Amino acid sequence: MAGYPLEAYFQVRQAWGPRVRPDGQALLFLTTLTGSPQLWEMPIDGGWPEQRTVLADRVLHGSYAPRDGRIVFAADHGGDERWQLFLLDTDGTTVRPIAVAPGVIHTFGAWHPNGRLLAYATNARHPAYFDVVLLDVESGERRVLLQADGTYTPVAFTPDGQTLIVHQTVTPRHHVLYRYDLVAGTSEPLTPPTEEARFEDVQLTPDGTTVVALSDRGREFLGVLELSLNDGQMTWRLTRDDADIEAASLSPDGRLLAYAINESGYSRLRILDRVSGVHRPDPLLPQGLYDPGGRDPVRPAWTPDGRAIVVGWGSATAPADIWRVDVATGIARPLTRSSRGGLPADAFTPAQLIHYPTFDGRQIPAFFYRPAQQPFPVVVHVHGGPEAQARPSFDPLIQWLVSQGIGVLAPNVRGSAGYGKTYLSLDDVEKRPDAVRDLLAARDWLAAQPDVRSDRIAVMGASYGGFMTLAALTEAPEAWACGVEIVGIVNFITFLERTGPWRRRLREAEYGSLERDRALLEAISPITRVDRITAPLMVIHGRNDPRVPFSEAEQLVAALRDRGRDVIFLPFDDEGHGIVKLANRLQAYREIGAFFARHLLNQGDREAS
């Protein structure tokens, strides 16, 4: 094959999730500099970073204590998502476990203003429910604050330390906020418990009188909502009728609000003066995405003097880095310069935003990566979620495929986030097949393009995208040259029965209930039509997957092999819901590259180069 080796693309590094130390002298961030996400720290003005976590497994996030700069962070084992909490002392080298138990999930919530106490959520009492615990990190003393059968997460303390704001996830689209009184030991709802609305990225104004959150209460798109703790009054601070506000952060004095807007998949960062209503100069960032490397993006980080914000930023052609933005001028500069794996900048292909028609007249948004060579085969790359969004962030596999002469189309079929509540709900329960029809419409649109090889179109996806891949292969068996399914749902019945207990109720809200919708779940499960899969298929799955159990892959592969079908199975013993470790990623994507080379480029059985 022509071009650069696949390994070079997977040596590209990214940095995201910055936090500013309370003294304003340093910042903490995640980076794949060593191959898997770890915490690094660097001077606030830039300079050589120091590695703060050195673990065999990934780190999810880190958060500074408010007084002395100690760091709490979360890590799992082998991709099992049983997050454990650790404390990194101010010497930067001493790590001690503070909330660790086999098989239990611990989710960090918020530091108490005194810097000694912190609140976290845990499902130690029952695997399906998360209670809120207050921990003294010095003595190890624990106090259960809120214990109920639900999914609760602490999010912010008032400045006096007497009140804790708690977030409840009823379903992915139904959230409730509570005020917990630490003195009285009582809680009360701040938002209507029965009203379906999202409340995300929750924070408090510095005076502790107002909750600020992203919400879609009574609206199509997420905006910035302010809720008074004094009288319960809710006021919209920022709204858009055509786009989500995807992140927002108050300055240390509460006057300024830095926020990011999701405009057709791209991000735009702005800074609003909450008093005057006037925007400061727009940050002079290149076209790209806000905090694209993080699974759970953090809000923009302010320096203590309020003169600058620090954000993760990247694009399809620029790996994510940490940028500092001067509030007065909007001038932005990168503080990190992630390695491009020895590749030149022009080795990367930009994403083209396109729209294609589907069965009901809607126009489905998608990002198209076109290689220079024509005509070319195409891989339709389906995102997971389903409440997620394909966006033009750096993806090493996509970039390598395009360099080899294979185009990639990343559609946002109905049910994708970023296009309003109505679009998000168009694939719920019995409407699931409509999303598959959108995917088949993508294939039809591609086949009509003069520069596309209509006989060499493949489909690929992970998690929910894995289900979509299998659904496409069963609904239109002759339409696809091959498929790659990663950690995907094969059988909705066994998936819901065996997924992590804390996830079942939340997933049933999207897919349907085992009690009420069993017949529908059976009908839409690819395993019921596995005999229709005729295209060559590759299946990849981690044995520690807590979301989509490994047994999903096992039953699919067994069913295909019983029928003598062409299937390659690549299991990983030390991975979970996705392939994270660099060595495993290289192995998996070498195999994927060779698979596509055989079936899309007629390269025979040679390994991807």
C-alpha atoms as one frame of an Amber mdcrd trajectory, in Angstrom:
protein
   0.000   0.000   0.000   1.044   3.609  -0.551   1.369   6.284   2.090   2.590
   6.215   5.657   2.443   3.107   7.899  -0.576   2.549  10.100   1.633   2.557
  13.220   2.576   6.183  12.601  -1.066   7.298  12.796  -1.486   5.501  16.111
   1.593   7.236  17.505  -0.240  10.543  17.213  -0.926  11.851  20.729  -3.709
  14.045  22.109  -4.266  16.184  25.234  -7.555  17.279  26.812  -9.471  17.950
  30.034  -7.403  20.795  31.580  -7.826  21.924  35.194  -6.050  24.938  36.697
  -4.359  24.527  40.088  -5.918  26.774  42.786  -2.757  28.908  43.068  -2.885
  29.523  39.326   0.676  28.351  38.787   0.040  25.046  37.019  -2.537  23.067
  35.113  -3.458  19.393  35.061  -4.538  17.568  31.933  -4.954  14.136  30.384
  -2.790  12.988  27.521  -1.971   9.805  25.638   1.702  10.771  25.589   2.672
   7.362  26.982   0.039   5.436  25.010  -2.946   5.421  27.399  -4.656   8.375
  29.115  -2.614   9.566  32.119  -2.482  12.787  34.125   0.301  15.282  33.454
   0.983  18.682  35.009   2.694  21.716  33.532   3.290  25.423  34.298   0.288
  27.592  33.510   2.218  29.587  30.901   3.561  26.488  29.188   6.716  24.483
  29.551   7.788  20.897  29.956   5.060  18.757  31.588   5.583  16.247  34.389
   3.747  12.919  34.457   1.600  12.605  37.592   0.038   9.157  37.150   1.961
   6.140  35.927  -0.565   3.313  35.683  -0.945   0.284  33.447  -4.603   1.245
  33.010  -6.264   4.435  31.880  -7.098   7.413  34.076 -10.526   8.998  33.640
 -10.083  12.446  35.177  -8.281  14.468  37.801  -9.473  17.281  40.066  -7.485
  19.629  42.298  -8.403  20.106  45.952  -9.444  23.735  46.529  -6.698  24.679
  49.008  -3.448  22.770  48.646  -3.553  21.351  45.121  -3.827  17.677  46.007
  -5.389  15.686  43.185  -8.179  13.131  43.260  -8.335  10.902  40.202 -10.215
   7.855  38.958  -8.841   4.754  37.238 -10.273   1.375  36.289  -8.720  -2.030
  35.600  -8.606  -3.664  32.179 -11.408  -1.484  30.860 -13.956  -2.786  33.397
 -15.242   0.743  34.246 -15.287  -0.075  37.949 -13.770   3.306  38.705 -11.667
   3.556  41.836 -10.635   6.846  43.470  -7.087   7.752  44.465  -5.463  10.786
  46.044  -2.194  12.210  44.758  -0.533  14.256  47.500   1.111  17.620  46.954
   4.552  16.046  46.577   3.310  14.771  43.211   4.512  11.221  43.848   2.554
   9.734  46.764  -0.646   7.997  45.636  -3.062   6.432  48.096  -6.433   4.764
  47.505  -9.360   6.585  49.079 -12.383   4.762  47.612 -11.407   1.332  46.362
 -13.382  -1.911  46.395 -13.402  -4.783  43.897 -16.438  -4.773  41.629 -17.679
  -1.404  42.914 -17.906   1.881  41.001 -16.869   5.118  42.673 -17.663   8.379
  40.869 -16.000  11.576  42.028 -18.386  14.435  42.613 -17.049  17.547  44.331
 -14.486  18.851  46.801 -15.767  20.521  49.958 -14.514  24.141  50.287 -12.277
  23.100  53.218 -10.234  20.859  50.900 -10.374  17.983  53.363 -13.793  16.534
  52.560 -15.054  15.324  49.232 -18.325  13.848  48.018 -18.574  10.887  45.676
 -21.155   8.397  44.444 -20.897   4.627  44.845 -22.930   1.537  44.053 -21.407
  -0.432  46.944 -24.823  -0.959  48.581 -26.484  -2.295  45.415 -24.948  -2.595
  41.937 -27.951  -0.893  40.310 -28.019   2.221  42.496 -25.617   5.019  43.401
 -25.608   6.578  46.857 -23.801   9.782  47.858 -20.974   9.574  50.401 -18.951
  12.281  52.164 -15.314  11.302  52.772 -12.703  12.851  55.061  -9.519  12.218
  53.078  -7.367  12.684  56.211  -9.104  10.354  58.643 -10.844   8.095  56.124
 -14.156   8.649  57.922 -17.190   8.228  55.679 -20.726   9.494  56.044 -23.573
   8.373  53.788 -25.489  11.496  52.867 -28.111  10.229  50.457 -29.180   6.626
  50.074 -31.971   5.839  47.633 -32.762   3.504  44.768 -31.602   5.684  41.904
 -28.554   7.108  40.170 -27.311  10.076  42.203 -24.128  12.111  41.771 -22.894
  15.001  43.943 -21.911  17.989  41.797 -21.187  21.120  43.877 -20.938  22.478
  47.428 -22.055  25.967  48.403 -19.165  28.184  49.595 -20.167  27.753  53.250
 -19.961  23.971  52.862 -23.419  23.427  54.321 -25.308  22.579  51.149 -24.545
  20.015  48.452 -26.181  20.034  45.026 -26.969  16.474  43.877 -27.839  15.343
  40.364 -30.179  12.403  39.688 -30.289  10.611  36.331 -33.766   9.111  35.979
 -33.202   8.403  32.271 -30.633   9.874  29.890 -33.128  12.647  29.085 -34.730
  13.060  32.509 -32.637  14.613  35.263 -33.514  16.065  38.656 -31.454  18.407
  40.842 -31.622  18.250  44.647 -30.394  20.429  47.481 -28.955  18.400  50.349
 -28.585  20.134  53.736 -25.493  18.676  55.456 -26.496  20.110  58.839 -30.086
  18.872  58.889 -29.395  15.760  56.821 -32.350  16.429  54.536 -32.814  16.916
  50.808 -35.375  18.637  48.612 -35.793  18.815  44.824 -34.728  21.979  43.055
 -36.257  20.978  39.699 -39.634  19.293  39.048 -39.065  15.555  39.699 -41.637
  14.396  37.128 -40.691  16.778  34.330 -38.488  15.319  31.591 -35.544  17.644
  31.066 -31.759  17.458  31.126 -29.613  19.359  33.617 -25.922  18.971  32.853
 -22.554  20.581  33.636 -23.959  21.889  36.944 -22.036  24.573  38.863 -22.693
  27.313  41.424 -22.097  31.041  41.253 -19.209  32.077  43.566 -21.660  33.523
  46.127 -23.496  30.198  46.273 -26.914  31.682  45.535 -27.492  30.378  42.034
 -27.173  27.052  40.230 -25.970  27.342  36.640 -26.595  24.356  34.347 -27.000
  23.336  30.751 -30.631  22.368  30.226 -33.230  21.697  27.538 -36.188  22.339
  29.844 -39.079  23.217  27.541 -36.694  23.702  24.632 -35.280  21.770  21.672
 -31.638  22.595  22.394 -29.443  22.850  25.467 -29.047  26.376  26.825 -27.607
  27.949  29.975 -30.219  28.005  32.751 -29.811  29.794  36.091 -31.776  28.616
  39.141 -31.960  30.753  42.280 -31.480  28.841  45.533 -33.308  31.626  47.351
 -36.653  31.567  45.553 -36.389  28.738  42.989 -36.749  31.133  40.067 -35.373
  29.768  36.779 -33.928  32.190  34.223 -32.428  31.504  30.823 -29.026  33.131
  30.480 -28.168  31.818  26.996 -30.211  29.945  24.421 -29.976  29.016  20.759
 -32.873  27.846  18.625 -30.597  25.872  16.311 -27.695  24.549  18.388 -26.713
  23.143  21.775 -24.583  25.024  24.255 -22.205  22.127  24.944 -20.066  23.547
  27.775 -20.167  26.569  30.058 -17.983  27.868  32.874 -18.239  30.820  35.259
 -15.193  33.001  35.934 -13.895  33.054  39.538 -15.839  36.253  40.280 -18.945
  34.986  38.492 -19.144  37.904  36.072 -18.012  36.161  32.895 -19.321  33.002
  31.306 -17.148  31.070  28.855 -19.222  28.734  26.724 -18.957  26.503  23.655
 -21.655  26.097  21.009 -22.065  22.925  18.948 -22.724  24.298  15.473 -23.358
  21.427  13.037 -20.709  19.348  14.776 -18.077  22.081  15.048 -17.494  24.099
  18.220 -17.430  27.863  18.691 -16.098  29.324  21.942 -17.456  32.628  23.270
 -17.174  34.679  26.479 -20.198  36.571  27.824 -20.272  39.345  30.424 -23.261
  38.330  32.566 -23.663  41.871  33.919 -23.568  43.924  30.747 -24.733  41.192
  28.378 -21.856  42.053  26.044 -19.508  39.452  24.630 -15.758  39.775  25.003
 -13.646  39.327  21.850 -14.236  35.858  20.427 -11.332  33.472  21.079  -9.125
  33.235  17.996  -9.075  29.468  17.817  -8.843  27.473  14.590 -11.965  25.723
  13.346 -12.346  22.655  15.506 -13.935  20.988  18.506 -14.094  21.729  22.192
 -12.235  19.158  24.370 -12.492  16.438  21.681 -10.332  13.850  23.422 -12.479
  13.419  26.513 -15.290  10.950  26.963 -16.763  13.405  29.495 -15.460  16.873
  28.534 -14.661  19.214  31.414 -15.868  22.796  31.392 -13.445  25.593  30.350
 -10.877  26.198  33.112 -10.318  29.753  34.353  -7.117  31.152  35.800  -7.750
  32.514  39.342  -7.378  36.124  38.153 -10.058  35.619  35.499  -7.804  36.875
  32.734  -7.552  33.647  30.778  -9.308  30.369  30.106  -7.695  27.042  29.283
  -9.426  24.522  27.019  -8.813  21.345  25.067  -9.172  21.964  21.321  -8.600
  19.946  18.159  -9.971  18.960  14.767  -9.926  16.189  12.179  -6.528  17.389
  10.983  -5.119  18.656  14.296  -4.794  16.295  17.304  -6.304  17.751  20.467
  -4.076  20.060  22.495  -4.412  22.392  25.468  -4.917  26.050  24.508  -4.797
  29.226  26.587  -7.095  32.107  25.593  -6.584  35.691  26.725 -10.007  37.024
  27.715  -9.293  40.690  26.923  -8.021  40.111  23.383  -9.234  36.646  22.366
  -5.674  35.695  21.401  -5.188  31.930  21.774  -2.014  29.888  21.858  -1.337
  26.182  22.366   0.326  25.176  25.637   0.923  21.595  24.495   2.058  20.361
  21.117   1.000  16.751  20.831   3.168  14.518  18.703   1.976  13.799  15.184
   3.821  10.484  15.136   6.394  11.816  12.713   3.693  12.570  10.131   3.564
  15.880   8.258   0.534  18.108   8.802  -0.607  17.533   5.213  -0.903  13.791
   5.884  -4.339  14.428   7.421  -7.567  14.881   5.467 -10.249  17.395   6.565
 -13.867  16.402   7.027 -16.490  17.683   4.608 -19.957  18.322   6.058 -22.589
  16.921   3.710 -26.292  16.041   3.924 -28.016  13.170   2.172 -31.734  12.372
   1.740 -33.450   9.551   3.592 -36.759   7.716   3.258 -38.992  10.371   4.888
 -37.511  13.402   3.160 -35.166  14.390   5.978 -31.636  15.432   5.219 -29.167
  13.415   7.323 -25.943  15.239   8.287 -22.661  13.397   7.824 -18.929  14.025
   7.600 -17.206  12.785   4.470 -13.477  12.128   4.209 -12.467  11.851   0.542
  -9.149  10.396  -0.625  -7.320  11.930  -3.575  -7.517   8.778  -5.685 -10.721
   8.248  -7.682 -12.859   6.246  -7.865 -12.518   4.993  -4.303 -14.177   2.484
  -1.950 -15.850   3.817   1.214 -16.293   2.714   4.823 -19.486   3.979   6.463
 -18.392   4.598  10.056 -21.358   4.584  12.498 -20.995   6.217  15.921 -22.106
   4.635  19.200 -24.450   6.042  21.796 -26.966   6.144  20.259 -27.173   9.555
  21.978 -23.840  10.648  20.523 -22.646  12.552  17.486 -20.071  11.945  14.778
 -17.897  15.053  14.812 -14.761  16.074  12.904 -12.221  15.135  15.559  -8.896
  13.441  14.908  -9.317   9.706  14.341  -6.164   7.751  13.470  -8.015   4.934
  11.718 -10.063   7.281   9.553  -6.963   9.236   8.592  -5.010   6.090   7.751
  -7.848   4.632   5.674  -8.103   7.816   3.641  -4.336   7.787   3.108  -4.739
   4.294   1.629  -7.371   5.426  -0.835 -10.474   4.440   1.174 -13.082   7.123
   1.806 -14.970   7.343   5.112 -18.512   8.610   5.661 -19.556   9.266   9.291
 -23.349   9.805   9.383 -25.457  11.248  12.182 -28.584   9.181  11.684 -31.749
   9.995  13.602 -31.237   9.526  17.324 -27.928  11.387  17.222 -27.254  14.228
  19.646 -26.627  17.806  18.600 -29.737  18.340  16.467 -32.427  18.906  19.087
 -34.697  16.785  21.272 -37.047  15.833  18.464 -34.269  14.406  16.295 -32.782
  12.683  19.345 -36.037  10.806  19.992 -36.738   9.704  16.409 -35.177   6.263
  16.985 -36.749   5.451  20.358 -38.038   1.908  20.966 -40.346   0.940  18.052
 -38.734   3.604  15.810 -35.334   1.885  15.945 -35.613   0.508  12.377 -35.933
   4.054  11.032 -32.346   4.773  12.070 -31.255   1.671  10.163 -33.102   3.001
   7.123 -31.089   6.222   7.447 -27.926   4.121   7.380 -29.059   2.267   4.255
 -29.855   5.642   2.679 -26.227   6.634   3.296 -25.140   3.610   1.302 -27.541
   4.519  -1.522 -26.272   8.111  -1.612 -22.671   6.908  -1.776 -23.442   4.461
  -4.569 -24.780   7.351  -6.646 -21.612   9.446  -6.295 -19.476   9.351  -9.450
 -16.204   9.108  -7.511 -17.290   6.172  -5.303 -16.895   2.466  -6.102 -20.495
   1.411  -5.570 -19.522  -2.272  -5.338 -17.019  -1.643  -2.543 -18.856   0.025
   0.307 -18.277  -1.345   3.817 -19.874  -0.612   7.189 -18.192  -0.343  10.577
 -19.211   0.693  14.080 -18.632   0.226  17.798 -21.122  -0.288  20.646 -24.505
   0.915  19.327 -22.650   1.474  16.068 -21.837  -2.231  16.208 -25.546  -3.025
  16.343 -26.134  -0.673  13.420 -23.402  -2.430  11.467 -25.050  -5.808  11.998
 -28.500  -4.394  11.270 -27.227  -3.019   7.960 -25.648  -6.355   7.043 -28.897
  -8.222   7.764 -31.294  -5.690   6.201 -29.374  -5.307   2.941 -26.985  -8.275
   2.708 -25.950  -7.667  -0.905 -25.249  -3.963  -0.431 -22.072  -4.272   1.585
 -18.610  -5.496   0.629 -17.747  -6.306   4.265 -18.257  -5.139   7.858 -16.358
  -4.565  11.096 -18.310  -4.815  14.359 -16.682  -3.678  17.631 -18.224  -4.281
  21.113 -21.660  -4.245  19.497 -25.138  -5.300  20.581 -26.131  -8.559  18.914
 -29.181  -9.587  20.939 -31.132  -6.901  22.808 -32.615  -9.484  25.181 -29.298
 -10.900  26.392 -27.704  -7.436  26.277 -30.261  -5.969  28.674 -30.237  -9.067
  30.886 -26.442  -9.035  31.266 -25.363  -5.403  31.000 -24.192  -3.700  34.198
 -27.180  -3.474  36.575 -26.610   0.275  36.941 -27.152   0.650  33.186 -30.173
  -1.514  32.457 -32.874   0.961  33.489 -31.184   3.799  31.605 -30.800   1.720
  28.436 -34.368   0.427  28.570 -35.574   4.024  28.346 -33.918   4.184  24.928
 -34.246   0.661  23.546 -37.389  -0.674  25.196 -38.254  -2.686  28.289 -37.752
  -6.428  28.709 -41.143  -6.571  30.406 -43.151  -4.467  27.924 -41.227  -4.640
  24.649 -39.707  -8.117  24.554 -41.217  -9.063  21.201 -39.937  -5.846  19.619
 -36.459  -6.322  21.117 -36.324  -9.845  19.697 -37.494  -8.657  16.284 -34.834
  -5.946  15.931 -31.956  -8.064  17.281 -29.476  -8.975  14.505 -29.039 -12.470
  15.981 -32.567 -13.342  14.819 -31.522 -12.727  11.209 -27.900 -13.802  11.405
 -28.413 -16.217   8.507 -28.804 -13.154   6.255 -25.236 -12.006   6.884 -23.284
 -12.944   3.773 -20.598 -10.251   3.695 -17.213 -10.999   5.329 -17.266  -9.790
   8.930 -14.706  -8.952  11.616 -15.800  -8.969  15.281 -13.744  -7.293  18.031
 -14.633  -7.349  21.744 -13.030  -6.945  25.183 -13.737  -9.632  27.797 -14.118
  -7.016  30.579 -16.855  -5.039  28.841 -19.427  -3.951  31.483 -21.712  -2.282
  28.970 -22.108  -4.761  26.125 -21.109  -8.134  27.600 -18.499 -10.270  25.836
 -21.174 -12.943  25.420 -22.756 -10.796  22.700 -19.734 -11.356  20.487 -19.501
 -15.034  21.428 -23.062 -15.820  20.337 -22.651 -13.905  17.078 -19.392 -15.614
  16.117 -20.739 -19.055  17.059 -23.876 -18.526  14.983 -21.888 -17.389  11.944
 -19.351 -20.199  12.182 -22.134 -22.753  12.519 -23.352 -21.489   9.163 -19.903
 -21.562   7.598 -19.754 -17.790   7.176 -16.599 -15.705   6.760 -15.969 -14.195
  10.224 -12.775 -13.116  11.977 -12.947 -12.875  15.781 -10.471 -10.736  17.701
 -11.035 -10.908  21.503  -8.984  -8.930  24.048  -8.546 -10.233  27.578  -7.472
  -6.891  29.085  -9.966  -4.510  27.469 -13.541  -3.500  28.114 -15.954  -1.376
  26.099 -13.466  -0.361  23.443  -9.777  -0.795  22.744  -7.708   1.599  24.857
  -4.194   0.236  25.365  -1.764   1.201  22.635  -0.453  -2.317  21.974  -4.005
  -3.623  21.622  -5.035  -0.715  19.421  -2.125  -1.395  17.099  -3.015  -5.077
  16.895  -6.728  -4.424  16.340  -6.265  -1.767  13.706  -3.565  -3.674  11.841
  -6.133  -6.457  11.521  -8.845  -4.003  10.448  -6.500  -2.427   7.937  -5.586
  -5.777   6.418  -9.286  -6.769   6.352 -10.299  -3.663   4.424  -7.265  -4.028
   2.153  -8.473  -7.508   1.153 -12.109  -6.679   0.629 -12.001  -3.069  -0.574
  -8.614  -2.751  -2.281  -8.007  -6.328  -3.458  -4.665  -6.318  -1.640  -4.741
 -10.046  -0.862  -3.806 -11.260   2.626  -0.927  -8.868   3.237  -0.736  -7.162
   6.615  -1.560  -3.454   6.652   1.578  -1.427   6.126
